[in-house]
């Protein structure tokens, strides 16, 4: 569990489209995609490389799930 008051972020990622939304990393690893709260675009957040980039929306029937 992360205590956002006492823990220091290991990285801050900014939306590459609108430059408004910030995602704070507290030692996270890997990638996650989510919609930007400001511009609505789907963004791939890469916590390993501390980078973010826009991606096209993927239809849900094309998704594969890890077991």
N, C-alpha and C positions, 0 to 999 in steps of 0.2 A: 504494500500500500504506500502511496506517495503522500507526503505531507507537504502541500504546496506553500506552506508558510515557512518551513525550516529547510526544506530540500532545495538545492540549486539546480536549475535546468541544465542539461548537458548540451542542449541545442535549441534553437528557435528557427522554425521553418515559416516562410512567408509565401502566401499564395502568389504564383507567378503571373496570374491573370490580372487581378485587381490590386495586388500589393497591400491589401487591407487585413485579411485574416492571418493570424499567427497561430502556429501549433507549437507548443512547448514539449520538448522531449526530456524525460527524466530517466535516461538510460535505456530507452526503448530500442529494440533491434528489429530489422525487417522493414516491410513496406505495408502500407494500408491505403486504400482509396476511400475518399469521402467527398461529399459536396461542400464547396465553400459556402459559408454562411452569408457572405456578402454578395458574391457574383453568381452563385449557383452552379458554377462549372464543376465537373468531376476532376479532382486533383489526386495524383498519386504522390503520397508522402513517403519518401525514402529516408528512414531514420539512420541507416548505416552510413550513407553518403551525405547526410544533412542537406538534401535537395528535394525539391518539389517540382512537378511538371503536370500540365493539363493532359488529360486523356479523353478519348471519345467514350461515350456511354456504351456499355456492353449489354446487349439483350440478356435477360435473366436465363433464357433457355440455352445460352452458350457458355454459361459459367460451369466450371468444374470445381468440385469440393474435395479438399484433402481429407483423407481418412485418418 
